[in-house]
Amino acid sequence: MPIKQHDTEKDKSAKELQISSDGLMDQLKEFIEGTIRSKIEGSSRSSFTYSKPYTPRIDSLKMPMGYQPPKFQQFDGKGNPKQHVAHFVETYNNAGTYGDHLVKQFVRSLKGNAFDWYTDLEAGSINGWEHLEQEFFNRFYNTRRTVSMVELTNSRQWKEEPVVDHINRWRNLSINCKDRLSEASAIEMCIQGMHWELCYILQAIKPKTFEELATRAHGIEMSFNCKEDEYSVDPNDDDGDDGDATP
């Protein structure tokens, strides 16, 4: 075979190989681009499409005929989540809703950040009320502060604070105290934090209930204020009536 013809066939084979290689590269490029495009379009569709967070079993549960969901204050992610769940369960139980039927109704009790959390739950991931309840507690925490006995003991009536306001403030603190007090001990401790005049009199009276304490303390405080008014002197009031005399 002549050398020139051999070179021509060799060049032809090289060109065919190059074309075949370029074709494979184009196909691979199209495949990669198509895969990326489908993922982007799929994620875009999923981000704008809502999917229920509970399973088909939960979705198939039907409410009784004529059922009317109760209304109550919604949870926005702040406050006490345990109290919210307790309120939700008791309210819906009284309306005839129990167990896994609560799952589909729970969204009605949420708003704000709590509602955002619910809509972001994985589709079809919740298969029962206990599961949803646990997920809720895992996301939202109790922010209520625990009051120590030392703080409660050192709580004092503020200057010019009405005694009833002091009693109410002290009782609100005592509710969050980790140590449980009998009513008699709580009343005694509350009295010890009052202004000394009130404290002295009330310790002798020994009120038995907080209602009696508030009533008696308010009455004593009112009597103190009346006495102060009696002894107060108007600086614009002169001692004599000489101003009416003729010079």
Secondary structure, DSSP 8 states (H G I E B T S, - for coil): --HHHHHHHHHHHHHHHHHHHHHHHHHHHHHHHHHHHHHHHHHHHHHTS---SB-HHHHT----TT--------B-S-S-HHHHHHHHHHHHHHTT--TTHHHHHHGGGB-HHHHHHHHTS-TT-B-SHHHHHHHHHHHS------B-HHHHHT----TT--HHHHHHHHHHHHHTBSS---HHHHHHHHHHTS-HHHHHHHHHH--SSHHHHHHHHHHHHHHHHHHHHHH---TT--SS-GGGS--
